[in-house]
Amino acid sequence: MPKLKTHRGAAKRFKRTKSGKFLRSKAFKQHILNSKSTKRKRRLRGTVVVAAVDTPKLRRMLPYK
């Protein structure tokens, strides 16, 4: 069987944990930040585990990660 290609866009956005789950960063933290409250921006920090329904899709996109 041939080697599978990694989806480069997904590779830049997601990270796999040792247990096989995927981490993603939170949305809405890139620009237009003065209209957002400090509390809201603080909650948008860090990473979150990707929803279970999206994990099989990510496994196909990132076969070697």
HTML snippet that shows the backbone in 3Dmol.js (N, CA, C, O; Angstrom):
<script src="https://3Dmol.org/build/3Dmol-min.js"></script>
<div id="view" style="width:600px;height:400px;position:relative"></div>
<script>
const pdb = `
ATOM      1  N   MET A   1       0.844  -1.190   0.000  1.00  0.00           N
ATOM      2  CA  MET A   1       0.000   0.000   0.000  1.00  0.00           C
ATOM      3  C   MET A   1       0.882   1.244   0.000  1.00  0.00           C
ATOM      4  O   MET A   1       1.889   1.286   0.706  1.00  0.00           O
ATOM      5  N   PRO A   2       0.515   2.261  -0.786  1.00  0.00           N
ATOM      6  CA  PRO A   2       1.364   3.460  -0.830  1.00  0.00           C
ATOM      7  C   PRO A   2       1.269   4.268   0.460  1.00  0.00           C
ATOM      8  O   PRO A   2       0.343   4.127   1.259  1.00  0.00           O
ATOM      9  N   LYS A   3       2.270   5.115   0.615  1.00  0.00           N
ATOM     10  CA  LYS A   3       2.263   6.000   1.773  1.00  0.00           C
ATOM     11  C   LYS A   3       1.105   6.997   1.631  1.00  0.00           C
ATOM     12  O   LYS A   3       0.727   7.372   0.521  1.00  0.00           O
ATOM     13  N   LEU A   4       0.558   7.414   2.761  1.00  0.00           N
ATOM     14  CA  LEU A   4      -0.542   8.383   2.745  1.00  0.00           C
ATOM     15  C   LEU A   4       0.016   9.783   2.936  1.00  0.00           C
ATOM     16  O   LEU A   4       0.996   9.985   3.653  1.00  0.00           O
ATOM     17  N   LYS A   5      -0.614  10.731   2.290  1.00  0.00           N
ATOM     18  CA  LYS A   5      -0.179  12.114   2.455  1.00  0.00           C
ATOM     19  C   LYS A   5      -0.868  12.747   3.654  1.00  0.00           C
ATOM     20  O   LYS A   5      -2.055  12.528   3.899  1.00  0.00           O
ATOM     21  N   THR A   6      -0.102  13.532   4.389  1.00  0.00           N
ATOM     22  CA  THR A   6      -0.628  14.284   5.512  1.00  0.00           C
ATOM     23  C   THR A   6      -1.286  15.553   4.987  1.00  0.00           C
ATOM     24  O   THR A   6      -0.748  16.217   4.101  1.00  0.00           O
ATOM     25  N   HIS A   7      -2.438  15.883   5.528  1.00  0.00           N
ATOM     26  CA  HIS A   7      -3.122  17.132   5.173  1.00  0.00           C
ATOM     27  C   HIS A   7      -2.369  18.266   5.869  1.00  0.00           C
ATOM     28  O   HIS A   7      -2.449  18.417   7.088  1.00  0.00           O
ATOM     29  N   ARG A   8      -1.642  19.054   5.091  1.00  0.00           N
ATOM     30  CA  ARG A   8      -0.734  20.046   5.679  1.00  0.00           C
ATOM     31  C   ARG A   8      -1.466  21.135   6.469  1.00  0.00           C
ATOM     32  O   ARG A   8      -0.946  21.623   7.472  1.00  0.00           O
ATOM     33  N   GLY A   9      -2.656  21.515   6.027  1.00  0.00           N
ATOM     34  CA  GLY A   9      -3.423  22.519   6.767  1.00  0.00           C
ATOM     35  C   GLY A   9      -3.813  22.018   8.137  1.00  0.00           C
ATOM     36  O   GLY A   9      -3.755  22.761   9.116  1.00  0.00           O
ATOM     37  N   ALA A  10      -4.213  20.748   8.211  1.00  0.00           N
ATOM     38  CA  ALA A  10      -4.589  20.150   9.493  1.00  0.00           C
ATOM     39  C   ALA A  10      -3.366  19.959  10.380  1.00  0.00           C
ATOM     40  O   ALA A  10      -3.453  20.115  11.598  1.00  0.00           O
ATOM     41  N   ALA A  11      -2.221  19.620   9.777  1.00  0.00           N
ATOM     42  CA  ALA A  11      -0.996  19.388  10.538  1.00  0.00           C
ATOM     43  C   ALA A  11      -0.550  20.649  11.276  1.00  0.00           C
ATOM     44  O   ALA A  11       0.046  20.570  12.350  1.00  0.00           O
ATOM     45  N   LYS A  12      -0.841  21.799  10.697  1.00  0.00           N
ATOM     46  CA  LYS A  12      -0.454  23.063  11.315  1.00  0.00           C
ATOM     47  C   LYS A  12      -1.421  23.482  12.425  1.00  0.00           C
ATOM     48  O   LYS A  12      -1.073  24.298  13.278  1.00  0.00           O
ATOM     49  N   ARG A  13      -2.635  22.923  12.412  1.00  0.00           N
ATOM     50  CA  ARG A  13      -3.659  23.368  13.349  1.00  0.00           C
ATOM     51  C   ARG A  13      -3.906  22.427  14.523  1.00  0.00           C
ATOM     52  O   ARG A  13      -4.418  22.855  15.557  1.00  0.00           O
ATOM     53  N   PHE A  14      -3.552  21.160  14.378  1.00  0.00           N
ATOM     54  CA  PHE A  14      -3.874  20.179  15.408  1.00  0.00           C
ATOM     55  C   PHE A  14      -2.641  19.463  15.904  1.00  0.00           C
ATOM     56  O   PHE A  14      -1.664  19.292  15.175  1.00  0.00           O
ATOM     57  N   LYS A  15      -2.703  19.040  17.178  1.00  0.00           N
ATOM     58  CA  LYS A  15      -1.614  18.311  17.796  1.00  0.00           C
ATOM     59  C   LYS A  15      -2.207  17.079  18.455  1.00  0.00           C
ATOM     60  O   LYS A  15      -3.267  17.165  19.076  1.00  0.00           O
ATOM     61  N   ARG A  16      -1.548  15.941  18.334  1.00  0.00           N
ATOM     62  CA  ARG A  16      -2.069  14.714  18.924  1.00  0.00           C
ATOM     63  C   ARG A  16      -1.434  14.468  20.293  1.00  0.00           C
ATOM     64  O   ARG A  16      -0.230  14.656  20.468  1.00  0.00           O
ATOM     65  N   THR A  17      -2.250  14.046  21.260  1.00  0.00           N
ATOM     66  CA  THR A  17      -1.741  13.719  22.591  1.00  0.00           C
ATOM     67  C   THR A  17      -1.282  12.264  22.600  1.00  0.00           C
ATOM     68  O   THR A  17      -1.510  11.535  21.635  1.00  0.00           O
ATOM     69  N   LYS A  18      -0.632  11.837  23.693  1.00  0.00           N
ATOM     70  CA  LYS A  18      -0.153  10.462  23.795  1.00  0.00           C
ATOM     71  C   LYS A  18      -1.301   9.457  23.797  1.00  0.00           C
ATOM     72  O   LYS A  18      -1.139   8.325  23.340  1.00  0.00           O
ATOM     73  N   SER A  19      -2.455   9.867  24.309  1.00  0.00           N
ATOM     74  CA  SER A  19      -3.608   8.961  24.355  1.00  0.00           C
ATOM     75  C   SER A  19      -4.359   8.899  23.021  1.00  0.00           C
ATOM     76  O   SER A  19      -5.320   8.141  22.890  1.00  0.00           O
ATOM     77  N   GLY A  20      -3.930   9.690  22.031  1.00  0.00           N
ATOM     78  CA  GLY A  20      -4.539   9.642  20.709  1.00  0.00           C
ATOM     79  C   GLY A  20      -5.607  10.683  20.461  1.00  0.00           C
ATOM     80  O   GLY A  20      -6.212  10.703  19.389  1.00  0.00           O
ATOM     81  N   LYS A  21      -5.852  11.555  21.440  1.00  0.00           N
ATOM     82  CA  LYS A  21      -6.822  12.631  21.233  1.00  0.00           C
ATOM     83  C   LYS A  21      -6.130  13.781  20.511  1.00  0.00           C
ATOM     84  O   LYS A  21      -4.901  13.846  20.472  1.00  0.00           O
ATOM     85  N   PHE A  22      -6.924  14.691  19.939  1.00  0.00           N
ATOM     86  CA  PHE A  22      -6.365  15.834  19.228  1.00  0.00           C
ATOM     87  C   PHE A  22      -6.643  17.118  19.993  1.00  0.00           C
ATOM     88  O   PHE A  22      -7.713  17.289  20.577  1.00  0.00           O
ATOM     89  N   LEU A  23      -5.667  18.018  19.982  1.00  0.00           N
ATOM     90  CA  LEU A  23      -5.821  19.316  20.619  1.00  0.00           C
ATOM     91  C   LEU A  23      -5.957  20.377  19.541  1.00  0.00           C
ATOM     92  O   LEU A  23      -5.343  20.287  18.477  1.00  0.00           O
ATOM     93  N   ARG A  24      -6.771  21.385  19.832  1.00  0.00           N
ATOM     94  CA  ARG A  24      -6.924  22.513  18.923  1.00  0.00           C
ATOM     95  C   ARG A  24      -6.899  23.786  19.746  1.00  0.00           C
ATOM     96  O   ARG A  24      -7.161  23.763  20.948  1.00  0.00           O
ATOM     97  N   SER A  25      -6.582  24.902  19.094  1.00  0.00           N
ATOM     98  CA  SER A  25      -6.657  26.181  19.791  1.00  0.00           C
ATOM     99  C   SER A  25      -8.065  26.731  19.614  1.00  0.00           C
ATOM    100  O   SER A  25      -8.790  26.312  18.711  1.00  0.00           O
ATOM    101  N   LYS A  26      -8.447  27.653  20.458  1.00  0.00           N
ATOM    102  CA  LYS A  26      -9.800  28.202  20.406  1.00  0.00           C
ATOM    103  C   LYS A  26      -9.911  29.278  19.338  1.00  0.00           C
ATOM    104  O   LYS A  26      -8.934  29.958  19.022  1.00  0.00           O
ATOM    105  N   ALA A  27     -11.093  29.426  18.791  1.00  0.00           N
ATOM    106  CA  ALA A  27     -11.338  30.386  17.718  1.00  0.00           C
ATOM    107  C   ALA A  27     -11.598  31.785  18.284  1.00  0.00           C
ATOM    108  O   ALA A  27     -11.792  31.953  19.488  1.00  0.00           O
ATOM    109  N   PHE A  28     -11.597  32.771  17.411  1.00  0.00           N
ATOM    110  CA  PHE A  28     -11.931  34.181  17.715  1.00  0.00           C
ATOM    111  C   PHE A  28     -10.880  34.880  18.574  1.00  0.00           C
ATOM    112  O   PHE A  28     -11.236  35.751  19.368  1.00  0.00           O
ATOM    113  N   LYS A  29      -9.604  34.534  18.448  1.00  0.00           N
ATOM    114  CA  LYS A  29      -8.564  35.181  19.249  1.00  0.00           C
ATOM    115  C   LYS A  29      -7.486  35.788  18.351  1.00  0.00           C
ATOM    116  O   LYS A  29      -6.387  36.073  18.826  1.00  0.00           O
ATOM    117  N   GLN A  30      -7.778  35.992  17.064  1.00  0.00           N
ATOM    118  CA  GLN A  30      -6.734  36.448  16.138  1.00  0.00           C
ATOM    119  C   GLN A  30      -6.717  37.970  15.938  1.00  0.00           C
ATOM    120  O   GLN A  30      -5.645  38.575  15.948  1.00  0.00           O
ATOM    121  N   HIS A  31      -7.856  38.581  15.763  1.00  0.00           N
ATOM    122  CA  HIS A  31      -7.877  40.020  15.485  1.00  0.00           C
ATOM    123  C   HIS A  31      -9.184  40.614  15.985  1.00  0.00           C
ATOM    124  O   HIS A  31     -10.066  39.895  16.456  1.00  0.00           O
ATOM    125  N   ILE A  32      -9.301  41.941  15.876  1.00  0.00           N
ATOM    126  CA  ILE A  32     -10.432  42.716  16.421  1.00  0.00           C
ATOM    127  C   ILE A  32     -10.596  42.401  17.903  1.00  0.00           C
ATOM    128  O   ILE A  32     -11.673  42.011  18.354  1.00  0.00           O
ATOM    129  N   LEU A  33      -9.510  42.578  18.651  1.00  0.00           N
ATOM    130  CA  LEU A  33      -9.517  42.185  20.054  1.00  0.00           C
ATOM    131  C   LEU A  33      -9.952  43.311  20.990  1.00  0.00           C
ATOM    132  O   LEU A  33     -10.290  43.041  22.142  1.00  0.00           O
ATOM    133  N   ASN A  34      -9.955  44.577  20.527  1.00  0.00           N
ATOM    134  CA  ASN A  34     -10.359  45.651  21.443  1.00  0.00           C
ATOM    135  C   ASN A  34     -11.850  45.647  21.727  1.00  0.00           C
ATOM    136  O   ASN A  34     -12.281  46.203  22.738  1.00  0.00           O
ATOM    137  N   SER A  35     -12.648  45.036  20.866  1.00  0.00           N
ATOM    138  CA  SER A  35     -14.085  44.975  21.131  1.00  0.00           C
ATOM    139  C   SER A  35     -14.440  43.816  22.053  1.00  0.00           C
ATOM    140  O   SER A  35     -15.571  43.734  22.533  1.00  0.00           O
ATOM    141  N   LYS A  36     -13.489  42.918  22.307  1.00  0.00           N
ATOM    142  CA  LYS A  36     -13.740  41.768  23.179  1.00  0.00           C
ATOM    143  C   LYS A  36     -13.244  42.073  24.576  1.00  0.00           C
ATOM    144  O   LYS A  36     -12.213  42.723  24.750  1.00  0.00           O
ATOM    145  N   SER A  37     -13.980  41.604  25.571  1.00  0.00           N
ATOM    146  CA  SER A  37     -13.608  41.883  26.952  1.00  0.00           C
ATOM    147  C   SER A  37     -12.377  41.081  27.353  1.00  0.00           C
ATOM    148  O   SER A  37     -12.054  40.066  26.736  1.00  0.00           O
ATOM    149  N   THR A  38     -11.700  41.547  28.386  1.00  0.00           N
ATOM    150  CA  THR A  38     -10.507  40.868  28.892  1.00  0.00           C
ATOM    151  C   THR A  38     -10.856  39.466  29.367  1.00  0.00           C
ATOM    152  O   THR A  38     -10.095  38.518  29.170  1.00  0.00           O
ATOM    153  N   LYS A  39     -12.017  39.354  29.992  1.00  0.00           N
ATOM    154  CA  LYS A  39     -12.479  38.056  30.488  1.00  0.00           C
ATOM    155  C   LYS A  39     -12.649  37.068  29.344  1.00  0.00           C
ATOM    156  O   LYS A  39     -12.240  35.910  29.432  1.00  0.00           O
ATOM    157  N   ARG A  40     -13.262  37.550  28.273  1.00  0.00           N
ATOM    158  CA  ARG A  40     -13.488  36.695  27.101  1.00  0.00           C
ATOM    159  C   ARG A  40     -12.170  36.270  26.453  1.00  0.00           C
ATOM    160  O   ARG A  40     -12.006  35.116  26.058  1.00  0.00           O
ATOM    161  N   LYS A  41     -11.227  37.225  26.349  1.00  0.00           N
ATOM    162  CA  LYS A  41      -9.926  36.914  25.745  1.00  0.00           C
ATOM    163  C   LYS A  41      -9.148  35.933  26.613  1.00  0.00           C
ATOM    164  O   LYS A  41      -8.431  35.077  26.095  1.00  0.00           O
ATOM    165  N   ARG A  42      -9.283  36.050  27.904  1.00  0.00           N
ATOM    166  CA  ARG A  42      -8.593  35.144  28.832  1.00  0.00           C
ATOM    167  C   ARG A  42      -9.125  33.721  28.689  1.00  0.00           C
ATOM    168  O   ARG A  42      -8.364  32.754  28.740  1.00  0.00           O
ATOM    169  N   ARG A  43     -10.447  33.605  28.509  1.00  0.00           N
ATOM    170  CA  ARG A  43     -11.047  32.272  28.346  1.00  0.00           C
ATOM    171  C   ARG A  43     -10.669  31.633  27.013  1.00  0.00           C
ATOM    172  O   ARG A  43     -10.744  30.413  26.867  1.00  0.00           O
ATOM    173  N   LEU A  44     -10.265  32.448  26.044  1.00  0.00           N
ATOM    174  CA  LEU A  44      -9.898  31.924  24.730  1.00  0.00           C
ATOM    175  C   LEU A  44      -8.448  31.446  24.661  1.00  0.00           C
ATOM    176  O   LEU A  44      -8.002  30.955  23.624  1.00  0.00           O
ATOM    177  N   ARG A  45      -7.711  31.589  25.772  1.00  0.00           N
ATOM    178  CA  ARG A  45      -6.326  31.121  25.791  1.00  0.00           C
ATOM    179  C   ARG A  45      -6.254  29.610  25.850  1.00  0.00           C
ATOM    180  O   ARG A  45      -7.213  28.942  26.236  1.00  0.00           O
ATOM    181  N   GLY A  46      -5.112  29.082  25.465  1.00  0.00           N
ATOM    182  CA  GLY A  46      -4.865  27.654  25.650  1.00  0.00           C
ATOM    183  C   GLY A  46      -5.490  26.781  24.584  1.00  0.00           C
ATOM    184  O   GLY A  46      -5.966  27.263  23.556  1.00  0.00           O
ATOM    185  N   THR A  47      -5.478  25.470  24.854  1.00  0.00           N
ATOM    186  CA  THR A  47      -5.977  24.500  23.891  1.00  0.00           C
ATOM    187  C   THR A  47      -7.120  23.697  24.481  1.00  0.00           C
ATOM    188  O   THR A  47      -7.307  23.649  25.697  1.00  0.00           O
ATOM    189  N   VAL A  48      -7.886  23.064  23.593  1.00  0.00           N
ATOM    190  CA  VAL A  48      -9.048  22.268  23.968  1.00  0.00           C
ATOM    191  C   VAL A  48      -8.976  20.956  23.201  1.00  0.00           C
ATOM    192  O   VAL A  48      -8.415  20.901  22.106  1.00  0.00           O
ATOM    193  N   VAL A  49      -9.543  19.903  23.773  1.00  0.00           N
ATOM    194  CA  VAL A  49      -9.614  18.624  23.076  1.00  0.00           C
ATOM    195  C   VAL A  49     -10.698  18.712  22.007  1.00  0.00           C
ATOM    196  O   VAL A  49     -11.779  19.247  22.250  1.00  0.00           O
ATOM    197  N   VAL A  50     -10.401  18.183  20.823  1.00  0.00           N
ATOM    198  CA  VAL A  50     -11.342  18.192  19.700  1.00  0.00           C
ATOM    199  C   VAL A  50     -12.517  17.263  20.017  1.00  0.00           C
ATOM    200  O   VAL A  50     -12.339  16.239  20.677  1.00  0.00           O
ATOM    201  N   ALA A  51     -13.705  17.617  19.552  1.00  0.00           N
ATOM    202  CA  ALA A  51     -14.905  16.808  19.785  1.00  0.00           C
ATOM    203  C   ALA A  51     -14.727  15.403  19.217  1.00  0.00           C
ATOM    204  O   ALA A  51     -14.056  15.212  18.203  1.00  0.00           O
ATOM    205  N   ALA A  52     -15.334  14.430  19.880  1.00  0.00           N
ATOM    206  CA  ALA A  52     -15.177  13.015  19.514  1.00  0.00           C
ATOM    207  C   ALA A  52     -15.658  12.720  18.093  1.00  0.00           C
ATOM    208  O   ALA A  52     -15.105  11.848  17.424  1.00  0.00           O
ATOM    209  N   VAL A  53     -16.683  13.441  17.627  1.00  0.00           N
ATOM    210  CA  VAL A  53     -17.198  13.197  16.266  1.00  0.00           C
ATOM    211  C   VAL A  53     -16.191  13.586  15.192  1.00  0.00           C
ATOM    212  O   VAL A  53     -16.208  13.016  14.101  1.00  0.00           O
ATOM    213  N   ASP A  54     -15.316  14.542  15.477  1.00  0.00           N
ATOM    214  CA  ASP A  54     -14.343  15.002  14.491  1.00  0.00           C
ATOM    215  C   ASP A  54     -13.045  14.205  14.504  1.00  0.00           C
ATOM    216  O   ASP A  54     -12.235  14.341  13.588  1.00  0.00           O
ATOM    217  N   THR A  55     -12.831  13.380  15.516  1.00  0.00           N
ATOM    218  CA  THR A  55     -11.576  12.643  15.648  1.00  0.00           C
ATOM    219  C   THR A  55     -11.314  11.677  14.494  1.00  0.00           C
ATOM    220  O   THR A  55     -10.192  11.654  13.989  1.00  0.00           O
ATOM    221  N   PRO A  56     -12.302  10.864  14.041  1.00  0.00           N
ATOM    222  CA  PRO A  56     -12.020   9.978  12.902  1.00  0.00           C
ATOM    223  C   PRO A  56     -11.593  10.723  11.640  1.00  0.00           C
ATOM    224  O   PRO A  56     -10.745  10.245  10.886  1.00  0.00           O
ATOM    225  N   LYS A  57     -12.187  11.902  11.416  1.00  0.00           N
ATOM    226  CA  LYS A  57     -11.822  12.718  10.262  1.00  0.00           C
ATOM    227  C   LYS A  57     -10.363  13.168  10.362  1.00  0.00           C
ATOM    228  O   LYS A  57      -9.622  13.153   9.379  1.00  0.00           O
ATOM    229  N   LEU A  58      -9.971  13.568  11.577  1.00  0.00           N
ATOM    230  CA  LEU A  58      -8.594  14.018  11.789  1.00  0.00           C
ATOM    231  C   LEU A  58      -7.605  12.862  11.691  1.00  0.00           C
ATOM    232  O   LEU A  58      -6.476  13.051  11.237  1.00  0.00           O
ATOM    233  N   ARG A  59      -8.014  11.679  12.109  1.00  0.00           N
ATOM    234  CA  ARG A  59      -7.136  10.510  11.984  1.00  0.00           C
ATOM    235  C   ARG A  59      -6.801  10.225  10.524  1.00  0.00           C
ATOM    236  O   ARG A  59      -5.675   9.852  10.195  1.00  0.00           O
ATOM    237  N   ARG A  60      -7.793  10.407   9.653  1.00  0.00           N
ATOM    238  CA  ARG A  60      -7.544  10.207   8.225  1.00  0.00           C
ATOM    239  C   ARG A  60      -6.641  11.296   7.658  1.00  0.00           C
ATOM    240  O   ARG A  60      -5.787  11.024   6.815  1.00  0.00           O
ATOM    241  N   MET A  61      -6.833  12.537   8.126  1.00  0.00           N
ATOM    242  CA  MET A  61      -6.026  13.645   7.617  1.00  0.00           C
ATOM    243  C   MET A  61      -4.595  13.619   8.126  1.00  0.00           C
ATOM    244  O   MET A  61      -3.675  14.060   7.438  1.00  0.00           O
ATOM    245  N   LEU A  62      -4.410  13.096   9.344  1.00  0.00           N
ATOM    246  CA  LEU A  62      -3.084  13.069   9.962  1.00  0.00           C
ATOM    247  C   LEU A  62      -2.682  11.639  10.317  1.00  0.00           C
ATOM    248  O   LEU A  62      -2.662  11.285  11.496  1.00  0.00           O
ATOM    249  N   PRO A  63      -2.361  10.813   9.323  1.00  0.00           N
ATOM    250  CA  PRO A  63      -2.108   9.394   9.589  1.00  0.00           C
ATOM    251  C   PRO A  63      -0.843   9.127  10.397  1.00  0.00           C
ATOM    252  O   PRO A  63      -0.773   8.117  11.097  1.00  0.00           O
ATOM    253  N   TYR A  64       0.163  10.006  10.321  1.00  0.00           N
ATOM    254  CA  TYR A  64       1.443   9.724  10.986  1.00  0.00           C
ATOM    255  C   TYR A  64       1.728  10.634  12.156  1.00  0.00           C
ATOM    256  O   TYR A  64       2.806  10.557  12.745  1.00  0.00           O
ATOM    257  N   LYS A  65       0.795  11.491  12.508  1.00  0.00           N
ATOM    258  CA  LYS A  65       1.054  12.456  13.575  1.00  0.00           C
ATOM    259  C   LYS A  65       0.731  11.856  14.933  1.00  0.00           C
ATOM    260  O   LYS A  65       0.887  12.523  15.956  1.00  0.00           O
TER     261      LYS A  65
END
`;
const viewer = $3Dmol.createViewer("view");
viewer.addModel(pdb, "pdb");
viewer.setStyle({}, {cartoon: {color: "spectrum"}});
viewer.zoomTo();
viewer.render();
</script>
